[in-house]
Amino acid sequence: MKDITAWSFSRLKDFESCPLKAYKKYVEKLSQDHMDRKAADRGTMVHNAAELFVKGEGEFIKEMAKFRDYFAQVKLEYEAGNVTVEEDWGFNEDWEKCGWFDDEVWCRMKLDNLRIKERNEDGDPIYAIPTDYKTGKKYGNEVSHGQQGQIYALGTFLRYPTLEVADVELIYLDQGQTTKRSYTREKAMKFLPTWTSRGKRMTEATDYPPKPNKITCMWCPFGPQNGNGSCEWGV
């Protein structure tokens, strides 16, 4: 029986930085209550507020102020039926769509919003903008965020077979900055073998060796610096 049956981008980051950390978090499910969650809780609050505002169920908050016009426009597009927010996307090992909690789910991803910008004569999407909101810093995270954009582009094309172009948009709410990268279906599908291989390395793992280093261990909930020090390999 597999230890970890499903992956997401955040889980994969944990696994690739230190397999032992992933095992402790997702298999042993060790407590992380000792960790400072102020930044994570703030991010959750802002994401929830943005979702409720777009759906017409909540107020505009100051953390969204640098993108007032943007959120007003997304709200209008949502009312017109061209936006989905916070959808749970599940895929099986063949990259076929499935439910988030299905037994066969292998990969999970969730976009903050998806805007359908153009449709064909049959009303099917041909151009869309998958979007992720960021409450953390942009600089220093370019590689990680770029990879996250790849997987979101891939997921969007797999979810919408008629889609021709996807412009992945990352919105840095605190900095007031936006990055956008355009993908054709052909370009996005070239990433499929790589993400399949990376996902399988995690979900087929039977060994979880530690990868101790000062950077990884600094932010590990089980490390000696900001964690509880329970990992004997931590530095």
C-alpha positions, 0 to 999 in steps of 0.5 A: 500500500502506498504511503502517499497516494495524492500530491499537490504542488505544495506537497511536492515542494515539501517532498522534493526539499526533504522526503522525511519532512513530507513523511512526517507531515503527510503520513505520520501527520505529526502536530504542527501547532507549535508553528507561527501561523500568522502569515498563513492565517493572513493568507487564508483570510485574504483568499477567503475575502477575495472569493466572497467579494467576487461572488457578491457575498462579502466586502472589499477589504484593505488587503485587496486595495491595490487591485480594486479595479481588477476585483471589480472587473472579475466580479462583473465577469463572475456575474456574467457566468465567465468566472469560477473561483476556488474550484477543487480540481482532481486528476487520476494517474492518467490525468483524467478529471476526477473528484477531489476526494475520489479514491483514484485522485492522484493530483490536486490543484485549486486556482483562486479564479479562472476567467473564461475570456473567449469562447468558440461558436459552440460556447466552449472556452478557447482562451482563459486566464487561470489566476493565483493570488499571492500574499507573500513576497515575489522576489526570491520565489520566482522559480517556485512560482513559475513552476506553479504556473506551469502546473496550473496551465497544464491543469487548465488545458486538461480540464478544458479540451477546447482551450487553445490559449491560457495566460497564467496570472500571478497577482501579488496583492501586497506588492501591487504587482502582476506577472503573466505568462502565456501558454498554448496547448502544445507548449503546456502539454510538453510539461506533462511528462516532467510533472508526471515523473515528479508526481510519481516519485512522491506517490510511489516512494517507499523510502524517505531519506532526510535532506538536511541543510540550513535553509530547508531545516530553518522552515521545517516544523520538525527542525531545530531552528523554528520547529520543535527539534524533533527531527534528529537530522535537523541542522 
